[in-house]
Amino acid sequence: MNPTGGASQVPTLDDVARRAGVSKSTASRALSRPDIVAPATRARVHDAAVALGFEPSRVARALAHGRTGLIALVVPDLENSFFTPIVNGAQAQAAQAGVQLTVAVHEADDHDALSRLSRQVDGFLITAPRGTDDDLRAAARLAPTVLIDREVSGLPSVSADVARAFGEVIGHLAGAGHRHIAYLGGPHGSWQSLRRHDAVREAAAGRTELTVLGPVPATFTAGVESAGPVLATGATAVVPYATSVALGLLAALQRRGVRVPDDMLISAERSVLDALGMNGVPAIDVDGEELGRVAAGQLVDRIERGGRAGGPEAVTRLGVAVRLPEG
């Protein structure tokens, strides 16, 4: 309570300056740039701040260092549901660090758009970009950058090791007796799709016939439109690039009278298969929220270090859980 009996008030910078016997600007410099303030003055301001319980806001500190307190998560589109948990995880981590997250839709080769964005944010989380390595290096020169679900030499990145998981699923299906498997590849230019393509081919080699279809966008509609080509392969199991594609394919096949998974097995993420009662189907669990959290944490750290300081750029690959039914 304050002396008048009202509710206690949050101490301000003016209060700190008054208690320390300095101007408001001196108090601000002592808290944000202590290296340029005389030690005795700095100590008085610090003691006054502690006595009053004053804590400068992170936004104020960011502005004092020429930062906005805002980071951008850049996605190529809003159609891929895979991005949703990544946004959730990145936002949670950003909030914990005291910064704000915004989502922007840009292709990695749109240098003008990224240049404009770089003047409004402190850094980029560029997610599943389909541009070239040079495009991404150019983007990283605009602002501190961490890639999500893409690896480029010389840039920090966080990705899920989904290719290994897809290889495990193909190997399991071949071992379970599926003599012909179809793989529905992801969007054109997708780095993850290329890695998964290589992994499924390697896993199928000498064990089962593999037909690769695509590329297709990671959408429900693409799955529906893939039903005809999938049926034409004669495959008894399908491994789609994304769950949204799997759901569209499932709906289209059932409309054609195909029993899933009895006539044709379709793999997808575990939560979806469990909700559909398909517990005996191989499932892949990518923790998108963890991807977002780890990448946002790395970006905030880079910004705090001055953006480009530090040693060799880290490549972080997160494990992916795979459920392979017994028998």
C-alpha positions as CSV (number, residue, x, y, z in Angstrom):
1,M,0.0,0.0,0.0
2,N,1.2,3.6,-0.6
3,P,1.1,6.3,2.1
4,T,-2.4,7.5,1.0
5,G,-3.8,4.1,1.4
6,G,-4.3,3.4,-2.3
7,A,-2.9,0.5,-4.2
8,S,0.8,0.4,-4.6
9,Q,2.2,1.7,-7.9
10,V,4.8,0.2,-10.2
11,P,8.0,2.3,-9.8
12,T,9.1,4.3,-12.9
13,L,12.4,5.4,-14.2
14,D,11.5,8.9,-12.9
15,D,11.3,7.4,-9.4
16,V,14.7,5.7,-9.8
17,A,16.3,9.0,-11.0
18,R,14.8,11.0,-8.2
19,R,16.0,8.5,-5.5
20,A,19.5,8.4,-7.0
21,G,19.7,12.1,-7.4
22,V,20.4,12.1,-11.2
23,S,18.5,13.1,-14.3
24,K,16.1,10.6,-16.0
25,S,18.5,10.3,-19.0
26,T,21.4,9.5,-16.8
27,A,19.4,6.8,-15.0
28,S,18.4,5.4,-18.4
29,R,22.0,5.2,-19.5
30,A,23.1,3.6,-16.3
31,L,20.6,0.8,-16.7
32,S,20.8,0.3,-20.5
33,R,24.5,1.3,-21.2
34,P,26.3,1.0,-17.9
35,D,29.7,1.0,-19.6
36,I,29.4,4.7,-20.5
37,V,28.4,5.9,-17.0
38,A,30.7,6.7,-14.1
39,P,31.0,3.8,-11.6
40,A,29.8,5.8,-8.6
41,T,26.7,7.1,-10.6
42,R,26.0,3.6,-11.9
43,A,26.1,2.2,-8.4
44,R,23.7,4.8,-7.1
45,V,21.2,4.2,-9.9
46,H,21.5,0.4,-9.4
47,D,20.9,0.7,-5.7
48,A,17.9,2.9,-6.2
49,A,16.4,0.5,-8.8
50,V,16.9,-2.4,-6.4
51,A,15.4,-0.5,-3.4
52,L,12.3,0.5,-5.5
53,G,11.9,-2.9,-7.1
54,F,12.3,-1.3,-10.6
55,E,12.7,-3.6,-13.6
56,P,13.1,-2.0,-17.0
57,S,10.9,-3.7,-19.6
58,R,12.5,-5.9,-22.2
59,V,10.9,-3.7,-24.9
60,A,12.7,-0.6,-23.4
61,R,16.0,-2.5,-23.3
62,A,15.5,-3.7,-26.9
63,L,14.9,-0.1,-28.1
64,A,17.9,1.1,-26.2
65,H,20.0,-1.4,-28.2
66,G,18.3,-0.5,-31.5
67,R,16.0,-3.5,-31.6
68,T,12.3,-3.9,-32.1
69,G,11.6,-6.9,-29.8
70,L,9.9,-8.6,-32.7
71,I,10.9,-11.7,-34.7
72,A,9.3,-13.0,-37.9
73,L,8.5,-16.6,-38.7
74,V,8.4,-16.8,-42.5
75,V,6.5,-19.5,-44.3
76,P,6.0,-20.1,-48.0
77,D,2.2,-20.5,-47.6
78,L,-0.6,-20.9,-45.1
79,E,-2.0,-24.1,-46.6
80,N,0.3,-26.6,-45.0
81,S,-1.0,-27.6,-41.5
82,F,2.5,-28.7,-40.5
83,F,3.3,-25.0,-39.9
84,T,0.7,-24.6,-37.2
85,P,2.5,-26.4,-34.3
86,I,5.7,-24.8,-35.4
87,V,4.1,-21.3,-35.0
88,N,2.7,-22.4,-31.6
89,G,6.1,-23.6,-30.3
90,A,8.0,-20.5,-31.6
91,Q,5.4,-18.2,-30.1
92,A,5.6,-19.9,-26.7
93,Q,9.4,-19.6,-26.7
94,A,9.3,-16.0,-27.9
95,A,6.9,-15.1,-25.1
96,Q,9.2,-16.8,-22.6
97,A,12.1,-14.7,-23.9
98,G,10.0,-11.5,-23.7
99,V,9.7,-10.9,-27.5
100,Q,6.8,-10.9,-29.9
101,L,6.4,-13.3,-32.9
102,T,4.8,-12.3,-36.2
103,V,4.1,-14.6,-39.1
104,A,4.8,-13.5,-42.7
105,V,4.1,-15.4,-45.9
106,H,7.0,-15.0,-48.4
107,E,9.0,-17.2,-50.7
108,A,12.7,-17.3,-49.9
109,D,13.6,-15.8,-53.3
110,D,11.4,-12.7,-52.7
111,H,14.4,-10.5,-51.6
112,D,12.5,-7.2,-51.8
113,A,9.8,-8.5,-49.4
114,L,12.4,-9.9,-47.0
115,S,14.4,-6.7,-47.1
116,R,11.4,-4.7,-46.1
117,L,10.6,-7.1,-43.4
118,S,14.1,-7.0,-42.0
119,R,13.6,-3.3,-41.2
120,Q,10.7,-4.1,-39.0
121,V,12.0,-7.2,-37.1
122,D,15.1,-8.3,-35.3
123,G,15.5,-11.7,-37.0
124,F,14.0,-14.4,-39.2
125,L,12.8,-18.0,-38.6
126,I,12.6,-19.1,-42.3
127,T,10.4,-22.2,-42.4
128,A,10.5,-24.9,-45.0
129,P,11.8,-22.5,-47.7
130,R,11.8,-23.7,-51.3
131,G,14.4,-21.2,-52.6
132,T,18.0,-21.9,-53.5
133,D,20.9,-22.0,-51.0
134,D,22.0,-18.6,-52.3
135,D,18.6,-17.1,-51.8
136,L,18.7,-18.2,-48.1
137,R,22.2,-16.9,-47.6
138,A,21.1,-13.5,-49.0
139,A,18.1,-13.5,-46.6
140,A,20.5,-14.2,-43.7
141,R,22.6,-11.2,-44.6
142,L,19.5,-9.0,-44.0
143,A,18.9,-10.1,-40.4
144,P,19.9,-12.8,-37.9
145,T,18.4,-16.0,-39.3
146,V,17.6,-19.6,-38.2
147,L,16.2,-22.0,-40.8
148,I,13.5,-24.5,-39.8
149,D,13.2,-27.7,-41.8
150,R,16.0,-26.8,-44.2
151,E,19.7,-27.1,-44.0
152,V,22.2,-24.8,-45.8
153,S,25.9,-24.8,-45.3
154,G,27.0,-21.9,-43.1
155,L,23.6,-21.1,-41.7
156,P,22.1,-22.3,-38.4
157,S,19.1,-24.6,-38.8
158,V,16.7,-26.8,-36.9
159,S,15.0,-29.7,-38.7
160,A,13.2,-33.0,-37.9
161,D,14.9,-36.1,-39.1
162,V,11.8,-37.2,-41.0
163,A,13.7,-38.8,-43.9
164,R,15.1,-41.5,-41.5
165,A,11.5,-42.1,-40.2
166,F,10.1,-42.5,-43.7
167,G,12.9,-45.0,-44.5
168,E,11.9,-47.0,-41.4
169,V,8.2,-47.0,-42.5
170,I,9.1,-48.2,-46.0
171,G,11.4,-50.9,-44.5
172,H,8.6,-52.1,-42.2
173,L,6.0,-52.2,-44.9
174,A,8.4,-54.3,-47.1
175,G,9.1,-56.6,-44.3
176,A,5.3,-57.0,-43.7
177,G,4.8,-58.3,-47.2
178,H,3.9,-55.3,-49.3
179,R,5.4,-56.0,-52.7
180,H,4.5,-52.6,-54.2
181,I,4.5,-49.3,-52.3
182,A,3.7,-45.8,-53.5
183,Y,5.4,-42.7,-52.2
184,L,3.6,-39.3,-52.7
185,G,6.4,-36.7,-52.8
186,G,6.1,-33.2,-51.5
187,P,6.1,-29.7,-53.1
188,H,8.5,-28.9,-55.9
189,G,11.8,-27.6,-54.5
190,S,11.2,-28.9,-51.0
191,W,14.5,-29.8,-49.3
192,Q,12.7,-32.3,-47.0
193,S,10.9,-33.9,-49.9
194,L,14.2,-34.6,-51.7
195,R,15.7,-36.1,-48.5
196,R,12.6,-38.3,-48.0
197,H,12.7,-39.4,-51.7
198,D,16.3,-40.6,-51.3
199,A,15.5,-42.3,-48.0
200,V,12.5,-44.2,-49.3
201,R,14.3,-45.3,-52.4
202,E,17.2,-46.6,-50.3
203,A,14.9,-48.5,-47.9
204,A,12.9,-50.1,-50.8
205,A,15.9,-51.1,-52.9
206,G,16.0,-54.9,-53.4
207,R,13.1,-55.4,-51.0
208,T,9.9,-54.1,-52.7
209,E,8.8,-52.2,-55.8
210,L,8.5,-48.5,-55.2
211,T,6.6,-46.0,-57.3
212,V,7.3,-42.3,-56.6
213,L,4.5,-39.9,-57.5
214,G,4.5,-36.1,-57.4
215,P,5.6,-33.6,-56.6
216,V,2.3,-32.5,-55.0
217,P,1.5,-29.6,-52.6
218,A,0.9,-30.5,-49.0
219,T,-2.8,-30.0,-49.2
220,F,-6.0,-32.1,-48.7
221,T,-7.0,-31.3,-52.3
222,A,-3.7,-32.7,-53.6
223,G,-4.5,-35.9,-51.8
224,V,-7.9,-36.2,-53.4
225,E,-6.5,-35.5,-56.8
226,S,-3.8,-38.2,-56.3
227,A,-6.3,-41.1,-55.8
228,G,-6.5,-42.0,-59.5
229,P,-2.7,-42.1,-60.0
230,V,-2.2,-44.0,-56.7
231,L,-4.8,-46.7,-57.7
232,A,-3.1,-47.0,-61.1
233,T,0.1,-48.1,-59.5
234,G,-1.4,-51.2,-58.0
235,A,0.4,-50.5,-54.7
236,T,-1.0,-51.9,-51.5
237,A,0.5,-49.3,-49.3
238,V,1.0,-45.5,-49.7
239,V,3.4,-43.2,-47.8
240,P,2.3,-39.6,-48.4
241,Y,4.7,-36.6,-47.8
242,A,2.2,-34.9,-45.5
243,T,-0.8,-35.8,-43.3
244,S,-3.0,-33.3,-45.2
245,V,-2.3,-35.3,-48.4
246,A,-3.0,-38.6,-46.6
247,L,-6.4,-37.4,-45.4
248,G,-7.4,-36.2,-48.9
249,L,-6.3,-39.5,-50.4
250,L,-8.1,-41.5,-47.7
251,A,-11.4,-39.6,-48.4
252,A,-11.1,-40.0,-52.1
253,L,-10.3,-43.8,-51.9
254,Q,-13.2,-44.4,-49.6
255,R,-15.5,-42.6,-51.9
256,R,-14.3,-45.0,-54.6
257,G,-15.1,-48.0,-52.4
258,V,-11.5,-48.8,-51.5
259,R,-11.3,-50.1,-47.9
260,V,-8.5,-48.4,-45.9
261,P,-6.4,-49.9,-44.5
262,D,-7.7,-53.4,-45.6
263,D,-7.3,-52.9,-49.3
264,M,-4.8,-50.1,-49.2
265,L,-2.7,-48.9,-46.2
266,I,-2.0,-45.2,-45.9
267,S,0.6,-44.0,-43.3
268,A,0.2,-40.7,-41.5
269,E,0.9,-39.0,-38.2
270,R,0.0,-40.9,-35.1
271,S,-2.7,-38.6,-33.7
272,V,-4.7,-38.7,-36.9
273,L,-4.5,-42.5,-37.3
274,D,-5.4,-43.0,-33.7
275,A,-8.5,-40.7,-34.1
276,L,-9.5,-42.8,-37.1
277,G,-9.1,-46.1,-35.1
278,M,-6.2,-47.2,-37.4
279,N,-3.8,-48.2,-34.6
280,G,-2.3,-51.0,-36.7
281,V,-0.9,-48.6,-39.3
282,P,2.7,-47.3,-39.2
283,A,2.7,-43.8,-37.8
284,I,5.2,-40.9,-37.7
285,D,5.3,-38.3,-35.0
286,V,7.0,-35.0,-35.9
287,D,7.0,-32.6,-32.9
288,G,6.4,-29.4,-34.7
289,E,6.1,-27.4,-31.4
290,E,9.6,-28.6,-30.4
291,L,10.9,-27.5,-33.8
292,G,9.5,-24.0,-33.2
293,R,10.7,-23.8,-29.6
294,V,14.2,-24.8,-30.4
295,A,14.6,-22.6,-33.4
296,A,13.1,-19.5,-31.7
297,G,15.4,-20.1,-28.7
298,Q,18.4,-20.2,-31.0
299,L,17.3,-17.0,-32.9
300,V,16.8,-15.1,-29.7
301,D,20.2,-16.2,-28.5
302,R,21.8,-15.0,-31.8
303,I,20.1,-11.6,-31.5
304,E,21.3,-11.2,-28.0
305,R,24.9,-12.1,-29.2
306,G,24.7,-9.4,-31.9
307,G,23.3,-11.5,-34.7
308,R,26.4,-12.9,-36.4
309,A,28.7,-13.4,-33.5
310,G,29.7,-16.9,-32.4
311,G,31.4,-20.0,-33.7
312,P,30.5,-22.5,-36.5
313,E,26.8,-22.4,-37.3
314,A,24.9,-25.3,-35.7
315,V,22.9,-27.9,-37.5
316,T,20.3,-29.3,-35.2
317,R,18.3,-32.4,-36.1
318,L,15.5,-33.5,-33.8
319,G,14.5,-37.1,-33.6
320,V,11.2,-38.3,-35.0
321,A,9.2,-41.0,-33.3
322,V,8.0,-43.9,-35.4
323,R,5.3,-46.4,-34.4
324,L,5.7,-49.7,-36.2
325,P,2.9,-52.2,-35.4
326,E,4.1,-55.7,-34.4
327,G,3.3,-58.7,-36.5
